[in-house]
Amino acid sequence: MSAARQVVVEADGGSRGNPGPAGYGAVVIDPATGEPLAETAEYIGVATNNVAEYRGLIAGLTAAKALFPDAGDALRVHVRMDSKLVVEQMSGRWKIKHPDMKPLAARAAAVLPPSSVTYEWIPRAQNKHADRLANEAMDAGRDGRQWEASASTAVLDAPARTPSTLPPVQGPPGDQVAGAAKARAALAAARGAADTLFPVPEPGVPDTTVPSAPAPGQPAGTASEKAGAPQQKAGAPQTGWGSAPDLGAPATLVLLRHGETALTPEKRFSGSGGTDPELSATGRGQAERAAEHFAALGTVQEIVSSPLRRCRETAAAVADRLGLDVRIDEGLRETDFGAWEGLTFGEVRERYADDLTAWLASPDTAPTGGGESFAQVAERVAAARDRIVARYAGRTVLLVTHVTPIKTLVRLALGAPPEALFRMELSAASISTVAHYADGNASVRLLNDTSHLR
């Protein structure tokens, strides 16, 4: 009986053009020492990033098998790649629908018994060795030659391979007060001294070091606040450079506004109380380009959509490319604009001038005819956010929704006032991103990106 043997395979692939000149690289590593046991790379001509990544995986598994031909079923291979698409598909969590990927995935699965291989996604910075090999292969192809192992210097860029010793994250995502307290306590313990930067108030004793936020409609701060005192609420999570503890991977909410409908270019109010229009031809094209963008990135792991048709159609286009299911959340629907549904801003001003003025002045005022106020929308959107962040902690979730919910999620993440809704531009099929950490902190990473539509 063959002795058990464990190895790590790190693999990568790339395309300069997607599709364009492509190559892959893979390295087999001894997990006990971190030493590379074998390297392989190849220029494969014109191909996409995903094809090159799968080819790198196949080559890495094949190289591992060749190193230990007598190991048989006793060989255990742990694959580490920065392609979430390949990792999730080979792990069986994502469906494989693209015709170019199915035969490559089948080839990868046939190299070794499925029970012998495990998969892990790693950041690109931790996959430098394989990435360098892939680039060496592409450079060789550009120069009309083959990659040679004897000339490779990829190992010089390899990151240190040491096991992670980070403590596990505790507490539910979004538990702001408890999470922030744990973060401050961790800082204090690490320093071996009292935490003087972020003092933790004793239970039942008011924290007088930070002034409370003003109530809606009240002046924007006390004299001490205006003089430069901290503006953060007592007990709220610390932000900026102060929140040093590693709290694990955040729940990353990628916010995709739906594609255009017939009402979009005319700038008509189109909420959840109107006709529920479908995507126009332009909107369907935008949805397809968004799908291509997310397929190329390979980062989206879950999809949640508003129940309205234009969002469900946009989400379906992405889901079909990624092989994912779409979950519906009622909290992501657009504002109910009441009697204003289907009207332009100018038409509303002509017919309901006083109501419009009151609506613009206060987040608690609803549109004419029993619509929703922005305060009501913010309450249900925040509840939806909390559900999603708790359910998908540490994962990347695509939320396909509308203008007001997206602006609200960004506003809440920034701690901005309600009037900030009127100061954001949000184009059809645009992408914004907000990350939510385990201590309740949020980080706005992107707003109104439309580069994928050009």
C-alpha positions as a printed Julia matrix, in Angstrom:
454×3 Matrix{Float64}:
   0.0    0.0     0.0
   1.37   3.44   -0.98
   2.33   5.87    1.77
   0.13   8.94    2.06
   1.6   12.09    0.55
   0.3   15.66    0.74
   1.24  18.52   -1.59
  -0.01  22.01   -2.39
  -0.61  23.17   -5.96
  -0.69  26.9    -6.71
  -1.89  27.69  -10.22
  -2.74  30.72  -12.3
  -3.44  31.77  -15.85
  -3.7   35.03  -17.7
  -4.63  36.62  -21.0
  -3.35  39.91  -22.35
  -6.57  41.03  -23.96
  -9.16  38.54  -22.65
  -9.2   36.96  -25.14
  -5.63  37.54  -26.19
  -2.17  35.98  -25.93
  -2.49  33.68  -22.93
  -0.41  31.43  -20.72
  -0.53  29.53  -17.46
   1.78  28.63  -14.61
   1.65  26.17  -11.74
   3.93  25.13   -8.89
   3.81  22.04   -6.66
   4.85  22.79   -3.07
   5.83  20.7    -0.07
   3.45  22.01    2.65
   5.81  20.99    5.44
   8.75  23.06    4.21
   7.22  25.48    1.7
   9.78  24.36   -0.87
   8.73  24.15   -4.54
   8.91  20.57   -5.85
   8.02  21.24   -9.49
   7.18  24.16  -11.78
   5.33  24.16  -15.08
   4.22  26.88  -17.48
   3.14  27.18  -21.1
   2.1   29.75  -23.67
  -1.23  28.56  -25.14
  -1.95  31.11  -27.86
  -5.08  33.26  -27.9
  -7.5   32.4   -25.08
  -9.5   33.97  -22.24
  -8.37  34.38  -18.65
 -10.72  31.63  -17.5
  -9.44  29.14  -20.05
  -5.84  29.92  -19.07
  -6.67  29.5   -15.38
  -8.24  26.1   -15.98
  -5.24  25.06  -18.07
  -2.98  26.07  -15.17
  -5.02  23.95  -12.78
  -4.83  20.92  -15.09
  -1.08  21.33  -15.47
  -0.56  21.68  -11.71
  -2.59  18.58  -10.9
  -0.79  16.64  -13.62
   2.6   17.74  -12.28
   1.64  16.67   -8.74
   0.53  13.26   -9.98
   3.74  12.82  -11.98
   5.87  13.52   -8.9
   4.33  10.6    -7.02
   3.22   8.06   -9.64
   3.02   5.25   -7.1
   0.97   7.15   -4.53
  -2.36   6.31   -6.16
  -5.35   7.25   -4.0
  -3.0    8.12   -1.13
  -1.96  11.38   -2.82
  -3.7   14.42   -1.36
  -3.54  17.73   -3.24
  -4.64  21.1    -1.87
  -5.14  23.58   -4.71
  -4.74  27.3    -4.05
  -5.81  29.76   -6.76
  -6.85  33.41   -6.94
  -9.62  32.58   -9.45
 -12.86  32.3    -7.49
 -14.59  31.09  -10.65
 -12.36  28.02  -10.92
 -12.27  27.36   -7.17
 -16.04  27.61   -6.74
 -16.83  25.56   -9.86
 -14.36  22.8    -9.05
 -15.59  22.74   -5.45
 -19.1   22.12   -6.76
 -20.61  25.31   -5.33
 -21.07  27.05   -8.7
 -22.67  25.5   -11.76
 -20.59  25.27  -14.93
 -22.68  26.59  -17.8
 -20.15  28.16  -20.18
 -19.41  25.7   -23.02
 -15.68  26.49  -22.98
 -15.37  25.71  -19.27
 -17.18  22.34  -19.12
 -14.55  20.22  -20.96
 -11.72  21.92  -19.07
 -13.38  21.26  -15.72
 -13.92  17.65  -16.75
 -10.24  17.3   -17.64
  -9.2   18.76  -14.29
 -11.55  16.45  -12.4
 -10.18  13.41  -14.22
  -6.51  13.91  -13.28
  -6.98  12.68   -9.71
  -9.91  11.21   -7.78
 -12.19  14.08   -6.67
 -11.83  12.96   -3.04
  -8.07  13.54   -3.28
  -8.29  17.24   -4.18
  -9.41  20.23   -2.11
  -9.64  23.86   -3.24
  -8.98  27.21   -1.59
  -9.28  30.74   -2.92
  -6.35  33.03   -2.06
  -5.7   36.72   -2.83
  -3.59  37.42   -5.9
  -0.77  38.71   -3.69
  -0.41  35.22   -2.25
  -0.28  33.6    -5.68
   2.75  35.47   -7.01
   4.78  32.35   -7.84
   2.19  30.91  -10.23
   1.35  34.37  -11.57
   5.01  34.99  -12.39
   5.23  31.63  -14.15
   2.18  32.48  -16.27
   3.66  35.82  -17.23
   7.01  34.21  -18.08
   5.12  31.86  -20.4
   3.29  34.76  -22.06
   6.57  36.66  -22.45
   8.13  33.6   -24.07
   5.2   33.28  -26.48
   5.49  36.94  -27.4
   9.14  36.37  -28.29
   8.36  33.24  -30.33
   9.92  30.75  -27.94
   8.87  28.2   -25.33
   9.07  28.7   -21.58
  12.05  26.93  -20.0
  12.15  25.94  -16.34
  15.91  26.46  -16.19
  15.48  30.15  -17.04
  12.64  30.86  -14.64
  13.05  33.31  -11.77
   9.45  33.0   -10.55
  10.5   31.46   -7.24
  12.13  34.77   -6.3
   8.71  36.43   -6.19
   7.07  33.67   -4.15
   5.47  34.93   -0.91
   6.35  33.43    2.44
   4.2   30.33    2.93
   3.4   30.18    6.62
   0.15  29.04    8.24
  -2.22  31.77    9.34
  -2.4   32.37   13.09
  -5.14  34.98   13.03
  -7.79  34.44   15.72
 -11.27  33.42   14.56
 -13.87  36.13   14.16
 -16.49  36.07   16.92
 -19.95  37.6    17.03
 -22.45  38.13   14.23
 -21.61  40.56   11.41
 -23.1   43.96   12.08
 -22.93  43.64   15.88
 -21.43  47.1    16.09
 -21.17  47.73   19.82
 -20.0   44.26   20.84
 -17.71  43.94   17.82
 -16.03  47.28   18.38
 -15.55  46.53   22.07
 -13.84  43.23   21.21
 -11.62  45.01   18.71
 -10.55  47.57   21.29
  -9.96  44.84   23.87
  -7.81  42.94   21.36
  -5.76  46.08   20.76
  -5.25  46.6    24.45
  -4.2   42.99   25.03
  -1.78  43.13   22.11
  -0.12  46.23   23.52
  -0.02  44.73   27.02
  -1.43  47.97   28.38
  -4.7   49.79   28.83
  -6.29  50.88   25.59
  -5.94  54.63   25.82
  -6.68  55.3    22.17
 -10.19  53.81   22.27
 -11.25  53.65   25.95
 -14.0   51.16   26.74
 -16.56  52.67   29.12
 -17.6   50.59   32.11
 -21.07  49.03   31.89
 -23.72  51.51   32.94
 -21.33  54.48   32.9
 -21.97  57.01   30.11
 -19.1   57.55   27.71
 -18.57  61.31   27.86
 -15.49  61.31   25.63
 -17.55  61.35   22.43
 -20.54  63.66   21.87
 -23.7   62.03   20.59
 -24.99  62.66   17.1
 -27.62  65.38   16.71
 -31.24  64.45   16.16
 -32.66  64.96   12.66
 -33.34  68.62   12.05
 -31.17  69.83   14.96
 -27.95  71.87   14.59
 -25.02  69.92   13.26
 -23.06  69.72   16.53
 -22.15  71.21   19.88
 -19.49  73.84   20.33
 -16.91  71.16   21.15
 -17.81  69.2    18.0
 -17.46  72.28   15.84
 -14.08  72.9    17.43
 -12.82  69.57   16.14
 -13.85  67.02   18.78
 -14.56  63.47   17.55
 -17.87  63.07   15.76
 -18.3   59.33   16.28
 -21.17  57.98   18.4
 -20.32  56.4    21.72
 -20.03  52.64   21.4
 -20.0   52.7    17.6
 -17.24  50.85   15.72
 -13.95  52.66   15.31
 -13.13  53.74   11.79
 -10.03  54.64    9.83
  -6.53  53.64   10.87
  -7.67  52.97   14.44
  -9.48  49.7    13.63
  -6.32  47.65   13.4
  -7.41  44.11   14.4
  -7.89  41.7    11.52
 -11.59  40.87   11.73
 -11.62  38.43    8.83
 -12.99  38.79    5.32
 -15.93  41.22    5.1
 -19.29  40.58    3.54
 -18.75  42.46    0.28
 -21.94  43.83   -1.26
 -21.53  44.54   -4.98
 -24.43  46.84   -5.85
 -25.61  46.61   -9.48
 -28.34  48.94  -10.63
 -30.65  47.27  -13.15
 -30.34  48.01  -16.87
 -32.44  50.62  -18.65
 -36.18  50.37  -19.18
 -38.26  52.53  -21.52
 -38.73  54.97  -18.62
 -35.05  55.38  -17.73
 -33.82  57.72  -20.51
 -36.89  59.93  -19.98
 -36.0   60.21  -16.27
 -39.47  59.25  -15.09
 -40.27  58.15  -11.57
 -40.26  54.34  -11.7
 -40.68  52.69   -8.34
 -42.44  49.7    -6.87
 -45.91  51.18   -7.2
 -45.99  51.55  -10.98
 -46.14  49.31  -14.03
 -43.06  47.15  -13.25
 -41.48  47.67  -16.7
 -39.17  45.17  -18.38
 -35.67  45.92  -19.65
 -35.43  47.68  -22.98
 -33.13  46.43  -25.73
 -30.49  48.81  -24.4
 -31.04  47.51  -20.88
 -30.67  43.9   -21.97
 -27.37  44.78  -23.63
 -26.21  46.48  -20.44
 -27.13  43.4   -18.41
 -25.12  41.19  -20.75
 -22.07  43.43  -20.49
 -22.37  43.39  -16.72
 -22.55  39.6   -16.87
 -19.39  39.47  -18.98
 -17.66  41.76  -16.49
 -18.5   39.63  -13.47
 -17.63  36.42  -15.31
 -14.19  37.83  -16.09
 -13.64  38.91  -12.48
 -14.77  35.6   -11.01
 -15.43  37.14   -7.59
 -19.22  37.02   -7.16
 -20.34  34.08   -5.01
 -24.02  34.84   -4.41
 -26.75  36.86   -6.15
 -29.69  38.59   -4.42
 -32.22  40.64   -6.37
 -35.11  43.01   -5.91
 -38.42  41.34   -6.81
 -39.13  43.86   -9.59
 -38.91  42.61  -13.15
 -36.11  44.85  -14.38
 -33.85  43.65  -11.57
 -34.79  39.99  -11.96
 -33.97  40.17  -15.68
 -30.63  41.85  -14.99
 -29.8   39.35  -12.26
 -30.74  36.42  -14.51
 -28.28  37.55  -17.17
 -25.43  37.5   -14.64
 -26.59  34.28  -12.99
 -26.66  32.45  -16.32
 -23.02  33.37  -16.97
 -21.86  32.48  -13.46
 -23.96  29.38  -12.95
 -25.53  30.78   -9.79
 -29.05  30.9    -8.43
 -30.84  34.19   -7.68
 -32.39  34.81   -4.26
 -35.14  37.46   -4.02
 -35.27  39.92   -1.12
 -38.34  42.16   -0.87
 -36.34  44.74    1.06
 -34.37  45.62   -2.09
 -37.37  46.92   -4.08
 -37.47  50.53   -5.22
 -39.37  53.3    -3.41
 -43.12  53.44   -3.96
 -43.53  56.88   -5.54
 -47.31  56.92   -5.21
 -49.08  59.24   -7.64
 -45.75  60.3    -9.13
 -45.13  56.92  -10.78
 -44.44  57.34  -14.49
 -44.12  61.13  -14.31
 -41.05  63.26  -14.95
 -39.71  65.57  -12.26
 -41.08  68.54  -14.22
 -44.54  67.01  -14.45
 -44.58  66.35  -10.71
 -43.55  69.94  -10.06
 -46.4   71.21  -12.23
 -49.06  68.98  -10.64
 -47.91  68.59   -7.03
 -45.62  71.54   -6.35
 -46.23  71.76   -2.59
 -45.91  68.02   -2.07
 -42.67  67.93   -4.04
 -41.19  70.8    -2.02
 -42.07  69.05    1.25
 -40.62  65.74   -0.04
 -37.33  67.37   -0.97
 -37.12  69.05    2.43
 -37.73  66.04    4.7
 -36.91  62.32    4.52
 -40.09  61.67    6.54
 -42.4   63.04    3.83
 -43.94  60.57    1.39
 -44.82  61.3    -2.25
 -48.38  62.23   -3.14
 -50.94  59.47   -2.91
 -49.54  57.23   -0.2
 -46.05  56.4    -1.43
 -43.0   55.69    0.77
 -40.85  58.26    2.49
 -37.08  57.94    2.28
 -37.05  57.24    6.01
 -39.33  54.23    5.47
 -37.17  53.02    2.59
 -34.01  53.38    4.68
 -35.54  51.26    7.45
 -36.4   48.3     5.2
 -33.17  48.57    3.18
 -31.12  48.53    6.41
 -33.04  45.45    7.55
 -32.33  43.74    4.21
 -28.66  44.69    4.51
 -28.43  43.16    7.98
 -30.05  39.92    6.81
 -27.73  39.63    3.84
 -24.55  40.52    5.74
 -25.36  37.98    8.46
 -26.23  35.25    5.94
 -23.19  35.78    3.71
 -20.45  36.74    6.16
 -17.07  36.71    4.43
 -18.57  36.27    0.95
 -19.02  38.5    -2.1
 -22.69  39.07   -2.87
 -24.12  40.78   -5.94
 -27.22  42.82   -5.04
 -29.24  43.74   -8.12
 -31.46  46.62   -7.11
 -32.47  50.22   -7.77
 -31.35  53.83   -7.38
 -32.78  54.54   -3.92
 -31.71  51.29   -2.23
 -28.16  51.58   -3.6
 -27.82  55.22   -2.6
 -29.25  54.35    0.81
 -26.74  51.53    1.36
 -23.89  53.87    0.42
 -25.28  56.68    2.58
 -25.64  54.43    5.6
 -22.12  53.04    5.13
 -20.73  56.58    5.07
 -22.87  57.78    7.98
 -24.08  60.58    5.7
 -27.35  62.51    6.24
 -30.49  61.73    4.2
 -29.93  64.7     1.88
 -26.83  62.88    0.57
 -29.26  60.87   -1.59
 -29.66  63.92   -3.81
 -25.9   64.33   -4.21
 -25.06  60.98   -5.81
 -25.15  60.12   -9.5
 -26.17  56.53  -10.25
 -26.31  55.4   -13.89
 -28.23  52.44  -15.26
 -26.29  49.17  -14.87
 -23.63  50.95  -12.78
 -21.64  49.14  -10.08
 -20.97  50.3    -6.53
 -19.37  48.3    -3.71
 -19.62  48.37    0.08
 -17.78  46.0     2.43
 -19.2   45.2     5.88
 -16.84  43.88    8.57
 -17.56  41.72   11.6
 -17.31  44.65   14.04
 -19.92  46.7    12.19
 -17.5   48.89   10.26
 -18.32  49.56    6.62
 -16.07  50.62    3.75
 -17.34  52.18    0.52
 -15.0   50.92   -2.19
 -16.69  51.92   -5.43
 -19.5   54.2    -6.62
 -21.26  54.44  -10.0
 -18.65  52.56  -12.03
 -19.76  52.21  -15.67
 -16.43  51.22  -17.23
 -17.79  47.75  -18.09
 -20.4   49.35  -20.37
 -17.93  51.15  -22.63
